[in-house]
Amino acid sequence: MGRYFHTLMFFIFTANALFASVSKKEKQALIDLYHSTSGAQWTVAWDMTKPVSSWYGVGIKHNKVVSLTLFNNNLRGTLPSSLGALRHLEELNLAFNDISGDIPQNLIFLTELKILRLGKNRISGTIPEKIGNLDKLLVLELFGNTLSGEVPASMGNMKNLKWLFLSYNNLNGTLPKELGNLESLERMELAGNDLEGNIPKSFGGLSKLGYLILSENRFSGTIPMNVISIPKLQLFRVQNNRFSIPEHIGMAPTGQNLALFESEGEIVDLRSKRKGNISELRQVRTVNTIFEDAND
């Protein structure tokens, strides 16, 4: 009897997963994405005659679309505004494709999102001003696009954010002090933009920050000592900016793994209190998120 019951429950569960339906509005949003990004040319295309639950990369729970993962799937085209209809979406991963055009403003209504990965595309325009509405986000990856404009101050509302990757775009202006409110942040990577001004002193309150990557911008001024002293900071890259490096930086009460990269190619390694060039301090850790994969 027990064996029969478990077998029956397995078939019921499988049938529910296979034939799960979604609302017409959600299905239409997926169809719009398919057509606007040359779906027939995707590496793994959808069979539009089959149930949505069978479509590659679409995750459904309780008849709601909760994840859309089409990482490195040859999407070419623009993102439709109807993506904003996927109100139950928790993960959107369209990284490493050939998506162009702007980030739809309607994405700010996806307030259940925890992971938003749009890195390594050709997305242009600005980051939506009210992107801070996505206050459940854990990961925000927009690196490797052609985004311009300023970093929105509303990002400071993302109190759960752990990873912020905006490197290698065309972002400009100064960093908003509100980013210092990201109390859960572990990695902030802003390299390869056109950002300027000082590092906000509010960054000193990012107590969980382990990686701060600001290289290849136009930052200036003196690096705040309270930022250098963040207890969990392991890697701080600032080369190719216009910073004034404090002479007493080697005395900062930092964590054991912090290395400071300086614009003339010199490194201050605070683990050993030594200065040198890159070739001399070979064991200093480096980080590169340009090729983050879907599982990281």
C-alpha positions as CSV (number, residue, x, y, z in Angstrom):
1,M,0.0,0.0,0.0
2,G,2.8,2.4,0.9
3,R,4.7,1.7,-2.3
4,Y,1.5,2.3,-4.3
5,F,0.8,5.6,-2.5
6,H,4.4,6.9,-3.1
7,T,4.2,5.9,-6.8
8,L,0.8,7.7,-7.1
9,M,2.1,10.8,-5.5
10,F,5.2,10.8,-7.8
11,F,2.9,10.7,-10.9
12,I,0.7,13.5,-9.5
13,F,3.7,15.7,-8.8
14,T,5.2,15.0,-12.2
15,A,1.9,15.7,-13.9
16,N,1.4,19.0,-12.0
17,A,4.9,20.1,-13.0
18,L,4.5,19.1,-16.6
19,F,1.1,20.7,-17.2
20,A,1.4,23.7,-14.9
21,S,-0.3,26.6,-16.5
22,V,0.5,30.3,-16.1
23,S,-1.7,33.4,-16.6
24,K,-2.3,34.7,-20.1
25,K,-0.4,37.9,-19.2
26,E,2.7,36.0,-18.0
27,K,2.6,33.7,-21.0
28,Q,2.3,36.7,-23.4
29,A,5.3,38.4,-21.7
30,L,7.4,35.3,-22.4
31,I,6.2,35.1,-26.0
32,D,7.1,38.8,-26.4
33,L,10.6,38.1,-25.2
34,Y,10.9,35.2,-27.5
35,H,10.0,37.2,-30.6
36,S,11.9,40.4,-29.6
37,T,15.1,38.4,-29.1
38,S,15.0,36.2,-32.2
39,G,13.8,33.2,-30.4
40,A,14.0,30.9,-33.4
41,Q,17.7,31.5,-33.4
42,W,18.3,30.8,-29.7
43,T,20.8,28.0,-28.9
44,V,17.9,26.2,-27.2
45,A,14.6,27.5,-28.6
46,W,11.1,27.1,-27.2
47,D,8.5,24.9,-28.8
48,M,5.6,27.3,-28.7
49,T,3.1,24.4,-29.2
50,K,4.0,22.9,-25.9
51,P,3.1,24.0,-22.3
52,V,5.1,26.9,-20.9
53,S,6.3,24.5,-18.1
54,S,8.4,22.7,-20.8
55,W,10.1,25.8,-22.1
56,Y,13.8,25.9,-21.5
57,G,14.9,28.1,-18.7
58,V,11.4,28.9,-17.4
59,G,10.8,28.0,-13.7
60,I,7.2,27.8,-12.5
61,K,5.9,27.5,-8.9
62,H,2.2,27.5,-8.0
63,N,1.3,28.4,-11.6
64,K,3.5,31.5,-11.5
65,V,6.7,32.2,-13.4
66,V,9.4,32.5,-10.7
67,S,12.6,32.2,-12.7
68,L,13.8,32.9,-16.2
69,T,17.3,31.7,-16.9
70,L,18.5,32.0,-20.5
71,F,22.2,32.5,-19.8
72,N,24.4,32.4,-22.9
73,N,21.5,31.3,-25.2
74,N,22.1,33.6,-28.2
75,L,19.4,36.1,-27.4
76,R,19.6,38.9,-30.0
77,G,17.4,42.0,-29.8
78,T,15.7,44.1,-27.2
79,L,13.9,43.4,-24.0
80,P,10.1,44.0,-24.2
81,S,8.4,46.2,-21.6
82,S,5.9,43.4,-21.0
83,L,8.6,41.6,-18.9
84,G,7.2,43.8,-16.1
85,A,4.2,41.6,-16.1
86,L,6.2,38.7,-14.5
87,R,5.4,40.1,-11.0
88,H,6.3,36.8,-9.2
89,L,9.8,36.5,-10.8
90,E,12.6,35.9,-8.3
91,E,15.4,35.3,-10.8
92,L,16.1,36.8,-14.2
93,N,19.4,35.7,-15.8
94,L,19.9,36.8,-19.4
95,A,23.6,37.4,-19.1
96,F,26.1,36.6,-21.9
97,N,23.8,37.2,-24.8
98,D,23.6,39.9,-27.5
99,I,20.7,42.0,-26.0
100,S,20.6,45.6,-27.0
101,G,18.4,48.6,-26.2
102,D,17.4,50.0,-22.8
103,I,16.6,48.3,-19.6
104,P,12.7,48.4,-19.5
105,Q,11.5,50.8,-16.9
106,N,8.8,48.2,-16.0
107,L,11.4,46.0,-14.5
108,I,11.2,48.1,-11.3
109,F,7.8,46.4,-10.7
110,L,9.4,43.0,-10.3
111,T,9.7,43.4,-6.6
112,E,10.1,39.7,-5.8
113,L,13.4,39.6,-7.7
114,K,16.4,38.3,-5.8
115,I,18.8,37.8,-8.7
116,L,19.0,40.1,-11.8
117,R,21.8,39.2,-14.2
118,L,22.1,41.1,-17.4
119,G,25.9,41.3,-17.7
120,K,27.9,40.9,-21.0
121,N,25.3,42.2,-23.4
122,R,25.0,45.4,-25.4
123,I,22.4,47.1,-23.2
124,S,22.5,50.9,-23.4
125,G,20.6,53.8,-21.9
126,T,20.6,54.5,-18.2
127,I,19.9,52.4,-15.1
128,P,16.3,52.9,-14.1
129,E,16.2,55.7,-11.5
130,K,13.8,53.7,-9.2
131,I,15.7,50.5,-9.4
132,G,15.9,50.7,-5.6
133,N,12.3,49.4,-5.6
134,L,13.8,46.0,-6.0
135,D,14.7,45.8,-2.4
136,K,14.8,42.0,-2.2
137,L,17.7,41.8,-4.6
138,L,20.7,39.8,-3.5
139,V,22.6,40.0,-6.8
140,L,22.6,42.9,-9.4
141,E,24.9,42.3,-12.4
142,L,24.9,44.8,-15.2
143,F,28.6,44.7,-16.1
144,G,30.0,44.6,-19.6
145,N,27.3,46.7,-21.3
146,T,27.2,50.3,-22.6
147,L,25.1,51.8,-19.8
148,S,25.5,55.5,-19.3
149,G,24.4,58.2,-16.8
150,E,24.8,58.2,-13.0
151,V,24.5,55.4,-10.5
152,P,21.0,55.9,-9.0
153,A,20.8,57.0,-5.4
154,S,17.8,54.7,-4.9
155,M,20.2,51.7,-5.0
156,G,20.8,52.5,-1.3
157,N,17.4,51.0,-0.6
158,M,18.6,47.5,-1.5
159,K,19.4,46.5,2.1
160,N,19.7,42.8,1.2
161,L,22.1,43.3,-1.8
162,K,25.2,41.2,-1.5
163,W,26.8,41.6,-5.0
164,L,26.8,44.8,-7.1
165,F,28.6,44.5,-10.4
166,L,28.5,47.5,-12.7
167,S,32.0,47.3,-14.2
168,Y,32.8,48.1,-17.8
169,N,30.0,50.4,-18.8
170,N,30.0,54.2,-19.5
171,L,28.6,55.3,-16.2
172,N,29.6,58.8,-15.1
173,G,29.1,61.3,-12.3
174,T,29.8,60.8,-8.6
175,L,28.9,57.9,-6.4
176,P,25.8,58.5,-4.3
177,K,26.5,58.4,-0.5
178,E,23.3,56.3,-0.2
179,L,25.4,53.3,-1.4
180,G,26.8,53.3,2.1
181,N,23.4,52.0,3.3
182,L,23.9,48.6,1.7
183,E,24.5,46.9,5.0
184,S,24.6,43.3,3.4
185,L,27.0,44.2,0.6
186,E,30.0,41.8,0.1
187,R,31.2,42.8,-3.3
188,M,31.1,46.1,-5.2
189,E,32.7,46.3,-8.6
190,L,32.6,49.5,-10.6
191,A,35.8,49.3,-12.7
192,G,36.1,50.6,-16.2
193,N,33.6,53.4,-16.1
194,D,33.9,57.2,-16.2
195,L,33.0,57.8,-12.5
196,E,34.6,60.7,-10.7
197,G,34.8,62.5,-7.4
198,N,35.6,61.2,-4.0
199,I,34.8,57.8,-2.4
200,P,31.9,58.6,-0.1
201,K,32.9,58.3,3.6
202,S,29.6,56.5,4.1
203,F,31.3,53.5,2.5
204,G,33.1,53.0,5.8
205,G,29.9,51.6,7.2
206,L,29.8,48.7,4.7
207,S,31.0,46.2,7.4
208,K,30.5,43.1,5.3
209,L,32.3,44.4,2.2
210,G,35.1,42.0,1.1
211,Y,35.8,43.3,-2.4
212,L,35.8,46.9,-3.5
213,I,36.9,47.4,-7.2
214,L,37.1,51.0,-8.4
215,S,39.9,50.8,-10.9
216,E,40.0,52.5,-14.3
217,N,37.8,55.5,-13.5
218,R,38.4,59.2,-12.8
219,F,38.1,59.1,-9.0
220,S,40.1,61.6,-7.1
221,G,40.8,62.9,-3.6
222,T,42.2,61.1,-0.6
223,I,41.0,57.5,0.1
224,P,39.0,57.6,3.4
225,M,40.8,55.7,6.1
226,N,37.5,54.4,7.4
227,V,37.0,52.6,4.0
228,I,40.5,51.1,4.1
229,S,39.7,50.0,7.6
230,I,36.6,48.0,6.8
231,P,37.2,44.8,8.8
232,K,36.3,42.2,6.1
233,L,37.9,44.0,3.2
234,Q,40.2,41.6,1.3
235,L,40.8,43.3,-2.0
236,F,40.7,47.0,-2.8
237,R,41.6,47.9,-6.4
238,V,42.0,51.6,-7.2
239,Q,44.6,51.7,-10.0
240,N,44.2,54.1,-12.9
241,N,42.4,56.8,-11.0
242,R,43.6,60.2,-9.6
243,F,43.6,59.3,-5.9
244,S,46.0,60.6,-3.3
245,I,47.3,57.6,-1.4
246,P,47.8,58.3,2.3
247,E,51.4,57.7,3.3
248,H,50.3,56.1,6.6
249,I,48.1,53.6,4.8
250,G,50.3,50.7,5.8
251,M,49.4,51.3,9.4
252,A,45.6,51.0,8.9
253,P,44.0,48.5,11.3
254,T,42.6,46.3,8.5
255,G,41.8,42.7,8.0
256,Q,44.6,40.3,7.3
257,N,43.9,39.9,3.5
258,L,43.6,43.5,2.3
259,A,45.8,44.6,-0.7
260,L,45.6,48.1,-2.1
261,F,46.4,48.5,-5.8
262,E,47.7,52.0,-6.6
263,S,47.6,53.9,-9.9
264,E,51.3,53.8,-10.6
265,G,51.4,50.0,-10.5
266,E,52.5,49.9,-6.9
267,I,50.8,47.7,-4.3
268,V,50.6,48.2,-0.6
269,D,50.1,44.8,0.8
270,L,48.6,45.3,4.3
271,R,49.1,41.6,5.2
272,S,52.8,42.0,5.3
273,K,53.0,45.9,5.6
274,R,55.1,45.9,2.4
275,K,55.1,48.1,-0.7
276,G,56.2,47.0,-4.1
277,N,55.2,46.5,-7.7
278,I,52.9,43.9,-9.1
279,S,55.7,41.5,-10.0
280,E,57.2,41.7,-6.6
281,L,54.0,41.0,-4.7
282,R,52.9,38.0,-6.7
283,Q,50.8,36.4,-4.0
284,V,48.4,39.3,-3.8
285,R,44.9,38.1,-4.7
286,T,43.1,39.5,-7.7
287,V,39.5,39.2,-8.8
288,N,37.8,39.3,-12.2
289,T,34.0,39.1,-12.6
290,I,33.9,39.6,-16.3
291,F,33.5,35.9,-16.8
292,E,31.2,35.0,-13.9
293,D,29.2,31.9,-14.9
294,A,25.6,31.1,-14.4
295,N,26.2,29.1,-11.2
296,D,28.3,31.6,-9.2
